[in-house]
Amino acid sequence: MTALLICIGAAIGAPSRFLLDQYLRKFIKYPYGILIVNVLGSFVIGLTVVLPRGTVSYRPTGYITHTQALVAVGFAGAFTTWSTFMLDLYLAFELKQYKRAATNLLLSLVLGLGAAWFGIHLVQ
C-alpha cells in the first residue's frame, strides 16, 4: 500500500512541478521557478514529517504514515528537483552569471530550510 501511495503522489508531483515552473517562466526572467518549487516542496515536507506522536521523522524509514508516503515521499519528492536546480546553477556558471548563481544557491538554501522549519513548527 505504501508503494502505491508513493506512486500516486509522484504522479501528481512531477507534472505539478513542470506546469508551475513553465507558468512562472512566463513572468520571471531567470529560472527561479525551480527555486519556488523547491521552497514550496520543503514547506510541504515540513508539514508532513511530524509523526502522530509529535516527533520528527527525518527519513522515510521505519514507521511512515500513509499521509507521509503520499504527500512527503511521493508528491513532494517528485515535485521538488535537485537535478534541475543543479542544472540551473551549472548554466549560470557557464554563462558567467556568477551573481545569479550565488543568489539562486543562497536563496534556495535559506528559503528551503526556512520553509521546512516553518512547516514543522506549524504542525507541532
GULUMDO-500005 format. One record per residue: chain; residue number from 0; x negated, y, z of N, C-alpha, C, O in turn. Coordinates in nm, 3 decimals, padded with zeros to 5 digits, always signed. Atoms other than C-alpha are relative to their C-alpha. Layout:
// GULUMDO-500005
R  chain    n      n_x      n_y      n_z     ca_x     ca_y     ca_z      c_x      c_y      c_z      o_x      o_y      o_z
R      A  NUM        X        Y        Z        X        Y        Z        X        Y        Z        X        Y        Z
...
END
This chain:
// GULUMDO-500005
R  chain    n      n_x      n_y      n_z     ca_x     ca_y     ca_z      c_x      c_y      c_z      o_x      o_y      o_z
R      A    0  -00.082  -00.119  +00.000  +00.000  +00.000  +00.000  -00.086  +00.126  +00.000  -00.055  +00.224  -00.068
R      A    1  +00.087  -00.117  -00.008  -00.283  +00.240  +00.085  -00.059  +00.034  -00.137  -00.061  +00.151  -00.176
R      A    2  +00.059  -00.025  +00.132  -00.449  +00.198  -00.255  +00.103  +00.058  -00.097  +00.071  +00.145  -00.178
R      A    3  -00.105  -00.053  +00.087  -00.119  +00.262  -00.431  +00.029  +00.148  +00.031  +00.046  +00.228  -00.061
R      A    4  -00.022  -00.139  -00.038  -00.064  +00.584  -00.235  -00.114  +00.090  -00.047  -00.092  +00.203  -00.090
R      A    5  +00.116  -00.076  +00.049  -00.416  +00.700  -00.322  +00.012  +00.021  -00.150  -00.014  +00.132  -00.199
R      A    6  -00.017  -00.013  +00.145  -00.349  +00.632  -00.690  +00.109  +00.100  -00.037  +00.092  +00.179  -00.130
R      A    7  -00.109  -00.094  +00.028  -00.022  +00.823  -00.683  -00.046  +00.143  +00.028  -00.022  +00.233  -00.053
R      A    8  +00.051  -00.133  -00.033  -00.185  +01.120  -00.509  -00.100  +00.050  -00.102  -00.096  +00.166  -00.142
R      A    9  +00.101  -00.038  +00.100  -00.476  +01.120  -00.755  +00.065  +00.033  -00.134  +00.020  +00.123  -00.205
R      A   10  -00.069  -00.026  +00.127  -00.237  +01.104  -01.050  +00.068  +00.136  +00.000  +00.093  +00.193  -00.107
R      A   11  -00.058  -00.134  -00.010  -00.081  +01.427  -00.924  -00.111  +00.105  +00.014  -00.102  +00.213  -00.043
R      A   12  +00.107  -00.096  -00.029  -00.403  +01.595  -00.805  -00.084  +00.041  -00.119  -00.110  +00.160  -00.138
R      A   13  +00.087  -00.032  +00.114  -00.618  +01.573  -01.119  +00.068  +00.090  -00.103  +00.009  +00.190  -00.144
R      A   14  -00.064  -00.092  +00.094  -00.364  +01.724  -01.360  +00.032  +00.136  +00.063  +00.030  +00.238  -00.006
R      A   15  -00.026  -00.127  -00.067  -00.277  +01.988  -01.100  -00.124  +00.088  -00.003  -00.114  +00.209  -00.027
R      A   16  +00.126  -00.075  +00.006  -00.644  +02.091  -01.086  -00.019  +00.058  -00.139  -00.050  +00.177  -00.154
R      A   17  +00.020  -00.044  +00.138  -00.666  +02.112  -01.463  +00.094  +00.115  -00.035  +00.051  +00.217  -00.089
R      A   18  -00.099  -00.102  +00.035  -00.345  +02.312  -01.502  -00.024  +00.131  +00.076  -00.013  +00.239  +00.017
R      A   19  +00.025  -00.122  -00.076  -00.426  +02.556  -01.222  -00.126  +00.070  -00.048  -00.127  +00.193  -00.062
R      A   20  +00.125  -00.059  +00.050  -00.782  +02.610  -01.346  +00.022  +00.067  -00.135  -00.026  +00.179  -00.157
R      A   21  -00.026  -00.059  +00.132  -00.664  +02.670  -01.703  +00.086  +00.125  +00.010  +00.063  +00.222  -00.063
R      A   22  -00.084  -00.117  -00.020  -00.398  +02.911  -01.584  -00.082  +00.117  +00.054  -00.069  +00.230  +00.006
R      A   23  +00.081  -00.107  -00.060  -00.644  +03.109  -01.371  -00.104  +00.056  -00.096  -00.138  +00.174  -00.087
R      A   24  +00.101  -00.047  +00.096  -00.899  +03.130  -01.653  +00.057  +00.105  -00.096  -00.019  +00.176  -00.161
R      A   25  -00.061  -00.104  +00.083  -00.649  +03.348  -01.842  -00.018  +00.138  +00.063  -00.017  +00.240  -00.007
R      A   26  +00.006  -00.126  -00.073  -00.690  +03.616  -01.573  -00.136  +00.030  +00.060  -00.165  +00.145  +00.094
R      A   27  +00.130  -00.017  -00.065  -01.040  +03.561  -01.433  -00.110  -00.027  -00.102  -00.110  -00.131  -00.167
R      A   28  +00.105  +00.011  +00.101  -01.347  +03.617  -01.649  -00.095  -00.116  +00.033  -00.134  -00.192  -00.057
R      A   29  +00.095  +00.104  -00.039  -01.574  +03.383  -01.452  +00.075  -00.125  +00.042  +00.195  -00.119  +00.073
R      A   30  -00.070  +00.126  -00.030  -01.497  +03.019  -01.377  +00.028  -00.017  +00.150  -00.017  -00.114  +00.212
R      A   31  -00.032  +00.009  -00.142  -01.363  +03.088  -01.029  +00.128  -00.078  +00.024  +00.171  -00.091  +00.139
R      A   32  -00.116  +00.087  -00.018  -01.058  +02.870  -01.091  -00.037  -00.122  +00.081  +00.039  -00.166  +00.167
R      A   33  +00.047  +00.117  -00.073  -01.259  +02.575  -00.964  -00.029  +00.038  +00.145  -00.003  -00.042  +00.236
R      A   34  +00.021  -00.048  -00.137  -01.362  +02.780  -00.659  +00.133  +00.002  +00.075  +00.143  -00.048  +00.187
R      A   35  -00.131  -00.010  -00.063  -00.996  +02.848  -00.582  +00.059  -00.139  +00.024  +00.115  -00.167  +00.129
R      A   36  -00.049  +00.138  -00.014  -00.902  +02.484  -00.643  -00.070  -00.069  +00.116  -00.004  -00.135  +00.197
R      A   37  +00.074  +00.068  -00.106  -01.178  +02.360  -00.412  +00.034  +00.056  +00.138  +00.039  -00.020  +00.235
R      A   38  -00.039  -00.059  -00.128  -01.083  +02.605  -00.136  +00.140  -00.049  +00.040  +00.163  -00.086  +00.155
R      A   39  -00.134  +00.053  -00.029  -00.716  +02.504  -00.161  -00.005  -00.146  +00.041  +00.063  -00.188  +00.135
R      A   40  +00.015  +00.141  -00.034  -00.816  +02.138  -00.157  -00.061  -00.020  +00.137  -00.022  -00.111  +00.210
R      A   41  +00.061  +00.007  -00.133  -01.034  +02.195  +00.150  +00.105  +00.028  +00.108  +00.106  -00.036  +00.213
R      A   42  -00.108  -00.031  -00.094  -00.735  +02.350  +00.325  +00.095  -00.118  +00.014  +00.133  -00.155  +00.125
R      A   43  -00.090  +00.116  -00.003  -00.512  +02.056  +00.230  -00.063  -00.115  +00.076  +00.005  -00.181  +00.156
R      A   44  +00.068  +00.107  -00.073  -00.770  +01.809  +00.356  -00.003  +00.032  +00.149  +00.021  -00.055  +00.232
R      A   45  -00.002  -00.040  -00.141  -00.800  +02.007  +00.679  +00.134  -00.024  +00.066  +00.141  -00.065  +00.182
R      A   46  -00.135  +00.023  -00.054  -00.424  +01.985  +00.724  +00.028  -00.148  +00.027  +00.108  -00.181  +00.115
R      A   47  -00.037  +00.142  -00.007  -00.423  +01.608  +00.684  -00.100  -00.088  +00.073  -00.072  -00.206  +00.092
R      A   48  +00.097  +00.088  -00.066  -00.736  +01.482  +00.864  +00.028  -00.020  +00.148  -00.033  -00.107  +00.210
R      A   49  -00.031  +00.016  -00.142  -00.589  +01.525  +01.212  +00.090  -00.122  +00.015  +00.200  -00.128  -00.041
R      A   50  -00.075  +00.123  -00.022  -00.472  +01.186  +01.324  +00.115  +00.024  +00.098  +00.112  +00.121  +00.173
R      A   51  -00.115  -00.019  -00.089  -00.143  +01.142  +01.511  -00.039  +00.015  +00.147  +00.032  +00.081  +00.223
R      A   52  +00.038  -00.010  -00.141  -00.328  +01.108  +01.840  -00.081  +00.127  +00.030  -00.134  +00.142  +00.140
R      A   53  +00.061  -00.130  -00.024  -00.480  +01.456  +01.796  -00.148  +00.009  -00.027  -00.207  +00.116  -00.012
R      A   54  +00.142  -00.004  +00.031  -00.834  +01.359  +01.697  -00.019  +00.021  -00.149  +00.073  +00.000  -00.229
R      A   55  +00.030  -00.023  +00.141  -01.001  +01.444  +01.370  -00.073  -00.120  -00.056  -00.170  -00.168  +00.002
R      A   56  +00.066  +00.110  +00.071  -01.093  +01.165  +01.129  -00.086  +00.061  -00.109  -00.032  +00.117  -00.205
R      A   57  +00.089  -00.064  +00.096  -01.399  +01.281  +00.936  -00.012  -00.078  -00.130  -00.050  -00.021  -00.233
R      A   58  +00.009  +00.082  +00.121  -01.389  +00.994  +00.688  +00.123  -00.088  -00.011  +00.180  -00.130  +00.089
R      A   59  -00.117  +00.089  +00.016  -01.110  +00.791  +00.538  -00.039  -00.146  +00.016  -00.021  -00.227  -00.074
R      A   60  +00.036  +00.138  -00.028  -01.238  +00.474  +00.701  +00.076  -00.044  +00.124  +00.120  +00.038  +00.204
R      A   61  -00.071  +00.050  -00.117  -01.078  +00.251  +00.955  +00.146  +00.037  -00.004  +00.217  +00.006  -00.101
R      A   62  -00.140  -00.038  -00.012  -00.747  +00.391  +01.065  +00.030  +00.118  -00.091  -00.032  +00.224  -00.077
R      A   63  -00.041  -00.107  +00.089  -00.582  +00.600  +00.793  +00.150  -00.009  -00.018  +00.205  -00.117  -00.045
R      A   64  -00.145  +00.000  +00.013  -00.220  +00.704  +00.776  +00.038  +00.002  -00.148  -00.045  +00.027  -00.235
R      A   65  -00.049  -00.004  +00.138  -00.008  +00.683  +00.465  -00.007  +00.143  -00.055  -00.034  +00.163  -00.173
R      A   66  +00.010  -00.140  +00.043  +00.001  +01.064  +00.454  -00.142  +00.035  -00.038  -00.164  +00.102  -00.140
R      A   67  +00.140  -00.026  +00.032  -00.378  +01.081  +00.464  -00.040  -00.067  -00.131  -00.113  -00.009  -00.211
R      A   68  +00.032  +00.070  +00.124  -00.402  +00.823  +00.187  +00.055  +00.075  -00.121  -00.016  +00.097  -00.219
R      A   69  -00.066  -00.069  +00.111  -00.155  +01.005  -00.037  -00.054  +00.141  -00.022  -00.090  +00.177  -00.134
R      A   70  +00.030  -00.142  +00.013  -00.246  +01.367  +00.035  -00.150  +00.029  +00.004  -00.202  +00.092  -00.087
R      A   71  +00.142  -00.035  -00.016  -00.608  +01.385  +00.159  -00.088  -00.075  -00.099  -00.164  -00.014  -00.175
R      A   72  +00.088  +00.080  +00.084  -00.775  +01.099  -00.024  +00.044  +00.005  -00.146  -00.037  +00.028  -00.235
R      A   73  -00.051  +00.004  +00.137  -00.552  +01.077  -00.332  +00.010  +00.137  -00.064  -00.065  +00.168  -00.157
R      A   74  -00.024  -00.130  +00.062  -00.424  +01.425  -00.409  -00.121  +00.093  +00.011  -00.176  +00.135  -00.091
R      A   75  +00.109  -00.097  -00.017  -00.695  +01.646  -00.259  -00.132  -00.052  -00.056  -00.213  +00.026  -00.106
R      A   76  +00.123  +00.057  +00.056  -00.971  +01.407  -00.362  -00.008  +00.018  -00.151  -00.116  +00.043  -00.204
R      A   77  -00.003  -00.019  +00.146  -00.864  +01.431  -00.726  +00.018  +00.146  -00.038  -00.025  +00.188  -00.145
R      A   78  -00.024  -00.141  +00.026  -00.758  +01.796  -00.704  -00.131  +00.079  +00.006  -00.156  +00.165  -00.078
R      A   79  +00.128  -00.069  -00.012  -01.099  +01.915  -00.587  -00.101  -00.066  -00.092  -00.082  -00.179  -00.136
R      A   80  +00.098  +00.056  +00.093  -01.406  +01.866  -00.801  -00.140  +00.051  +00.027  -00.167  +00.170  +00.015
R      A   81  +00.141  -00.033  -00.022  -01.773  +01.860  -00.715  -00.072  +00.013  -00.134  -00.154  +00.103  -00.152
R      A   82  +00.073  +00.003  +00.127  -01.888  +01.783  -01.069  +00.023  +00.128  -00.082  -00.071  +00.181  -00.140
R      A   83  -00.025  -00.123  +00.075  -01.717  +02.082  -01.232  -00.062  +00.120  +00.070  -00.111  +00.211  +00.004
R      A   84  +00.066  -00.104  -00.077  -01.845  +02.306  -00.953  -00.149  +00.002  -00.033  -00.207  +00.109  -00.054
R      A   85  +00.143  +00.008  +00.035  -02.200  +02.183  -01.025  -00.024  +00.047  -00.143  -00.123  +00.116  -00.169
R      A   86  +00.014  -00.044  +00.139  -02.150  +02.239  -01.398  +00.010  +00.152  -00.009  -00.067  +00.215  -00.081
R      A   87  -00.012  -00.146  -00.001  -02.033  +02.596  -01.334  -00.129  +00.066  +00.051  -00.174  +00.165  -00.006
R      A   88  +00.125  -00.055  -00.052  -02.345  +02.661  -01.125  -00.114  -00.018  -00.100  -00.192  +00.075  -00.123
R      A   89  +00.105  +00.027  +00.098  -02.574  +02.499  -01.382  +00.009  +00.097  -00.119  -00.091  +00.154  -00.161
R      A   90  -00.017  -00.089  +00.115  -02.428  +02.701  -01.668  -00.033  +00.145  +00.035  -00.089  +00.217  -00.048
R      A   91  +00.035  -00.136  -00.042  -02.461  +03.024  -01.472  -00.152  +00.017  +00.005  -00.204  +00.121  -00.037
R      A   92  +00.146  -00.007  -00.002  -02.830  +02.949  -01.414  -00.058  -00.002  -00.140  -00.150  +00.074  -00.171
R      A   93  +00.047  +00.007  +00.139  -02.880  +02.855  -01.778  +00.018  +00.133  -00.072  -00.065  +00.172  -00.154
R      A   94  -00.028  -00.130  +00.062  -02.726  +03.188  -01.881  -00.066  +00.116  +00.075  -00.044  +00.233  +00.045
R      A   95  +00.071  -00.099  -00.082  -02.947  +03.365  -01.625  +00.095  +00.095  +00.073  +00.064  +00.213  +00.093
R      A   96  -00.098  -00.077  -00.077  -02.639  +03.486  -01.438  -00.013  -00.041  +00.147  +00.077  -00.102  +00.205
R      A   97  +00.036  +00.046  -00.134  -02.802  +03.435  -01.100  +00.093  +00.056  +00.107  +00.125  -00.013  +00.203
R      A   98  -00.090  -00.060  -00.098  -02.577  +03.674  -00.911  +00.134  -00.074  +00.002  +00.190  -00.100  +00.108
R      A   99  -00.125  +00.074  +00.009  -02.267  +03.493  -01.036  -00.014  -00.138  +00.063  +00.075  -00.184  +00.134
R      A  100  +00.023  +00.133  -00.056  -02.416  +03.155  -00.945  -00.008  +00.007  +00.152  +00.052  -00.075  +00.222
R      A  101  +00.015  -00.014  -00.146  -02.514  +03.273  -00.596  +00.134  +00.035  +00.065  +00.167  -00.017  +00.172
R      A  102  -00.131  -00.039  -00.054  -02.173  +03.433  -00.540  +00.093  -00.121  +00.004  +00.161  -00.144  +00.104
R      A  103  -00.084  +00.120  +00.007  -01.993  +03.115  -00.651  -00.041  -00.100  +00.108  +00.045  -00.156  +00.176
R      A  104  +00.050  +00.095  -00.099  -02.212  +02.898  -00.429  +00.036  +00.045  +00.141  +00.088  -00.033  +00.220
R      A  105  -00.026  -00.052  -00.134  -02.179  +03.120  -00.123  +00.149  +00.001  +00.032  +00.191  -00.043  +00.139
R      A  106  -00.144  -00.003  -00.023  -01.805  +03.173  -00.162  +00.058  -00.141  +00.015  +00.145  -00.164  +00.098
R      A  107  -00.049  +00.138  -00.008  -01.746  +02.801  -00.220  -00.028  -00.059  +00.137  +00.059  -00.122  +00.197
R      A  108  +00.036  +00.056  -00.130  -01.931  +02.705  +00.096  +00.077  +00.068  +00.114  +00.137  +00.001  +00.198
R      A  109  -00.063  -00.073  -00.110  -01.795  +02.976  +00.323  +00.152  -00.015  -00.002  +00.212  -00.048  +00.100
R      A  110  -00.146  +00.009  +00.008  -01.436  +02.975  +00.199  +00.049  -00.144  +00.013  +00.152  -00.169  +00.076
R      A  111  -00.039  +00.141  -00.012  -01.422  +02.595  +00.166  -00.006  -00.049  +00.144  +00.088  -00.113  +00.192
R      A  112  +00.010  +00.039  -00.141  -01.548  +02.538  +00.520  +00.106  +00.072  +00.083  +00.168  +00.012  +00.171
R      A  113  -00.101  -00.075  -00.072  -01.322  +02.813  +00.648  +00.140  -00.053  -00.021  +00.220  -00.060  +00.072
R      A  114  -00.133  +00.054  +00.031  -01.018  +02.668  +00.473  +00.022  -00.134  +00.070  +00.130  -00.159  +00.123
R      A  115  -00.012  +00.129  -00.069  -01.085  +02.319  +00.612  +00.018  +00.023  +00.150  +00.103  -00.040  +00.213
R      A  116  -00.010  -00.032  -00.142  -01.137  +02.463  +00.962  +00.140  +00.054  +00.033  +00.201  +00.013  +00.131
R      A  117  -00.132  -00.060  -00.023  -00.817  +02.669  +00.934  +00.110  -00.107  -00.007  +00.200  -00.110  +00.077
R      A  118  -00.099  +00.107  +00.012  -00.617  +02.367  +00.816  +00.001  -00.092  +00.121  +00.108  -00.128  +00.171
R      A  119  +00.012  +00.087  -00.118  -00.745  +02.151  +01.102  +00.061  +00.069  +00.122  +00.139  +00.009  +00.196
R      A  120  -00.048  -00.070  -00.119  -00.674  +02.416  +01.364  +00.147  +00.040  -00.009  +00.213  +00.061  +00.094
R      A  121  -00.143  -00.029  +00.018  -00.334  +02.497  +01.219  +00.084  -00.118  +00.047  +00.193  -00.101  +00.102
R      A  122  -00.074  +00.120  -00.035  -00.227  +02.137  +01.278  -00.018  -00.037  +00.148  +00.075  -00.089  +00.210
R      A  123  +00.027  +00.040  -00.139  -00.389  +02.086  +01.620  +00.073  +00.086  +00.100  +00.060  +00.064  +00.220
END
